[in-house]
Every structure is written in C-alpha cells, then in structure tokens.
Amino acid sequence: MVGLSLGPRGWPCVCTLHHQGRSIEEARVMLSMTLWLLTFLVPLQIFLGDQHGLNTAAYQPAKLAAIEARWDTQPSFPLTLFAIPDPANETNRYAIEVPYLGSLILTHSLHGEIKGLKTFRPEDRPPVAIPFFAFRIMVGIGFLMLAVVATSWWLRYRHRLFDSPWFLRLCLAMGPLGFVAVLAGWTTTEVGRQPWTVYGMLRTVDSTPPSLTGGDVLASLMAYMAVYLIIYPSAAVIAARLVRNGPATAPESVAPIESGRPSAPVNVELLPEGKTL
C-alpha cells in the first residue's frame, strides 16, 4: 500500500494549528494541500494494488494463495477477513469470511478461482501466517487513509476542516501508519515469494555465493541498522524542532512616529490661483 500518509506532510501544520495557535494561515494551506493530494493518490494506490494483485495471481499464484490463506482451489471463494492459518493441518481456524468477495476482488468475477496452496508441493509453498497478516495490516491502513480523506471532504463542505480538534488529532495519529504500511507491504512481498529468488527458477537457498558467511550477513545487517537508527531519530528531532519554531516570519519594519512640539512655527505660503511651486 501507499507510503504516503497525512502525517509526513500534514504533521507540521496539524501541530501548528492545534497546539501552538500561530502561523495559522500557513498551516491551513499545508493541511489543505496535503488532503487534496491524498484525494487523488490514495484511490490511485488502491487501484494499482488491485492491478498488482491480478498480476500476482497470474505469475506468482503460490504467493497469492499464501496471502489469502487459501488452501483449496475452488470457484466463488470467500474473502477471509481474519483467520489463524494452520499449515500443519492445511486449514484456517476461527475464520471470518465474506462469501464471494474474495473471488470478486482477486479475479473480478463472482465465479473466478485461484490456485490453492494444496496445489503446490509443501517445499514450494511460502510461509502463510506472515504474508497473511502483513497484507491485512497494509490494506487496513490504506482504507483507513481513504476514510480520513473522505472525512476531510465532509468537513471541508461543512467549513469545519480547520476547526475540528478530533480530526486534527486523527491526522497526527496517521503519521507513522504510512511507514507501517510500507513495511507491511515489503514483508508481504519478500516473505510471500519464498522459497524463490526468481519465482519457479532459482531458490533462495541456492542464491547465496559460497563465500558469503553468516558473519558477513550479520555485519551488513548491523551496519544498516546503525545507519538507520542515526538517520531517522535525527530527522524526527529536527522535524519536531521545526514544528515547535513554526514558519519563519520576517520582522515588520515600521517607521517610528515622532511626537512632541515642532522646533519651529509652521509657515504656510499662499500662491495666486493658477500658479504652482
């Protein structure tokens, strides 16, 4: 799902609007522009995600079966909103399903079907639980973003967009969710394609060179973690400082007004009509 959220763009203006009470006009412009941008980007991302799902069904069917925890191949299958996948028994426990909706979403047909996990050998199946839950986190955040944008339309129509503290707090809370959606989507993709590096051709276990050791991988991972643990907290501190300070404003230069008695009498010279100085 989309990595954009209201938080990264709207966070400074929301804080300025709701907490500091200054730079109001600048904050309103930023918040309004962000919501108009998301009005187009969020539905676009949902559409692109749907198209990507059709592509996955055609070229990586085992991944899609794991994402949906679909064990059997059957037409007109339901959409599983929640379940506890049980790979040992090749079934789902405590499933909450909506009839026909899975077929409609994944094949654009009420009678469509996708390959179930039982179609593939156990050694060719990806883990099920991780992509199943990660995908639902990603999609859930995406539709939550859409709900926030739709709410902004109503508040804008009612002229309450900038005067609804609960909505401003909601926008602020949405800040980290865009990054959570990105991580959930990345997890869905990378775990769902297992055990393949190149789907159906090259296994992950065969992709590592003999010279690569576990220590090399650990050292590289620790280096990446160190860099990111420096960059992102630093960026958060700098952004918070900018929010507290607010937009820079140029000082107004006003000419001083002198007061007191004039140093000399005021002379008025009258000119004949038609003449000018």
N, C-alpha and C positions, 0 to 999 in steps of 0.2 A: 504494500500500500504506500501511498504518497508519503515522502519525507517532510513535506511542508506541513506546518500546523500554524495555528494562530499565535502560539507562544513566541517562536523565534522572531516574528515580525511585529506581533501585537503587544508583546510583553512590556517594552518601554512605555508605549503610550497608555496601556492599561494602568500601569503603576503610577504614571504621572497624573492620569485622570482621577483615579480613585483614592490615592494616598496623599499625594503632595499638594494637589489643588493649584498647581501653577503650570504654565505652558499649555493651557487648555486647548487653544486653537491648534497648535502643532500636534498634540496628542490625538485630537479628533481627526485630523487629516490622516495620520498614520493608521489609526484603527479603521477608519472608513476604507482607505485604500486596500488594506490587508483583507478585509471582508469581501470587497468586490473582487479582488484577485482570487480568493478561495472559492467564490461563487462559480468561477469557471474551472479552476484547477481540480477541485475535489470531485465533481462529477466526471471530469475528463479522466482522472486517475482511476475511478471506479470502472469506467468504460474500458480503459486499457487493461486493467486487471482481468476483466471478463474475457477480452480477446486473448490474453496470455493464458487463461485457463483453457480455452479451446485449443490453443497450440500445444499445451502440456498434454491434453487428452490425446492428441494425435501423435506426438513424438516421445512423450515420457509417461506412458499410461500407468506404470507402477508407482511413480511419484504421485500422480493424481489419486490413485486408489488409496495410498497411504494418507494423503492429506484429508480425504473424506472418510478414512477408516472403513472403506467398502470392501468387504471380504468376498462377496459373491457377485457374479455377473448376472444382472437382471435388468429388464426394461422397467421404465416408470418407477425408478427408485426414489426413496425419500431423501430429504436433506437432513443430515444429522447435526442438530444444533449443539448437543452435548452428549458425551459418552465416555466411558472408561475402556479404551481398547484393551483386549485380552489376546495378545498374539499367541500364547500357548494353546488356547482353545479356538483360535481363529474366529472370535466373536467380539461383540461390544456389550458392555454391561451398563445398566442404568441409562440407556439411550433415550434421548428426547428427539423425536423426528417429526418432520413436516412432510406428509405424503406428496409425492410427485414433484416437489420443489427442487430436489437435487437434480432430477432429470432435466427439468426446465432450465435451470441455471447452467448446468455443465454441458448440455447438448443443445439447448434452445429448442427442445421438443419434449412434450409430455410423455412420449413413448421411447425416448432415447435411452442408451445404455453405455456404461463404461466398463472396462475390464476390472474384475475384482482381484484382490490380492491372491486368492487361491489359484488364479490362472498362472501365476509365476512360481517358480521353484523357491523354496524358503531362502536359499542363499542369494537369490536375485531380488529379494524384497528389501525395501528400506525400513528403518525403524518407523513405527507407526505413531506412537504417542507424541513424540516431539513435533513432527510436522503438523499433526492433527491439532494440537493445542496452539502452536505458534501461529498457524494460519488463522485460527479463530480470534486470537488476540489482534492480529494485524487488521483483519476485516472489521472487527468490532470497533477498533479505533477509527478506521476510515468512515464508518457510518456515524460514529459519534461526532466526527468533524463535520459531516454533512448536516447533522442535526443542529450543530452550533451555527452553521451558515444559514440554515433555514430559519432559525430563531432570529438571527440578525435581520432577515428580510422583514419579519413581522414587527420587530422593534423599530426598524427604520421607518416602516409605514406608519407606526403609531407615534413617531417622533420621540421615542424613548431609548434610542440606541446608546446615547451617552449618559443617560440618567437612570440606569438600572444597575445598581451595585451588584446584584446577584449574577447578572450576565458578565460584568467585568471580572468578577472573581472566577467565573467559569472559564473565561478566556485565559486568564492567568494560569488556571489549573491545567489547561490544554497544552501548555508549553512543552513539557517533557514528553508528551504522548506521541508527538511526531517522531522523535528519535526511538521510542519504544517500538513503534510500528515498523521503522526501518530495520531494527534489529530482529524483530519477529519475522519479517519478510525474508531477511538474509538467512535466518535459521531454517525457515521453511524450504528455501531453495537448496541450501547446501546439505542439509540432512536428508531431504527428500530425494536427492539424486543418488544417494548411496544405494548399492556399493560401487557405483560407477563414477569415474572421472569423465570419460567420454561415454555417454549412455549406450549400453549394449555392446561396446567395443573394448574399452580399457577400464579395468577395475582400479579402484583407489589403492588397493594393496599393491598393485603392480606399477603404480605411478611414481613411486619414490625411488631415486637412484641409490645404488648400494652404498655410496659414500656418505649418505645422509644418516646421521645417528640421532637418537632421541635427545642427546645433549644439545645438538645443533638446533633442533626444533624448539627445545625449551629456552635456549639462549635467545633465539629470534623472537619468541613469544614474549619473553620478559622485557626485551628491548622495546617492542611495540607498546607494551603496557606502560612502561616508564614514560615514553613519549606522550602517550595519550593522557596519562594521569597528570602530566605537566600542562599540556595544551588546554584541555577542557576546563579544569578548575580555574586556570588563569583567565580564560575567556569569560567564565562565569563571574569572576571577581571584577573584571574590567567592565563587563556589561552592567553589573549591579551598581558600580560606581557612577557610570554614565546615567543610569536611571535616577539615582539619588540627586545628581547635579542638575539634571534636566538639560534641555537645549540651551546653547549659549546665546545670550542676547547682548546686542550692542548697547552701551550706555547712551542715553539720550543727552545730547548737548543743548542745554537751554541757556540762552543769554541772560545774564543777571539783570534784574530790574533795579535800577538805582532809585533811591528815594532821598528826600531832603529838600532844602531850599535851593533855587538856582543861584549860581555865583554872580549873575548879572541880570539886570532887567531884560525882559523880552522886548525887542524892538520890532515893530510892525510897520512896513513901508507900503503905503497905498500907491498904486500905479494908475495912470489915466486909462480909461477904457480903450481897449484895443492893443495895449502895449503889454509885453511880457518881459520877464527877466532874461 
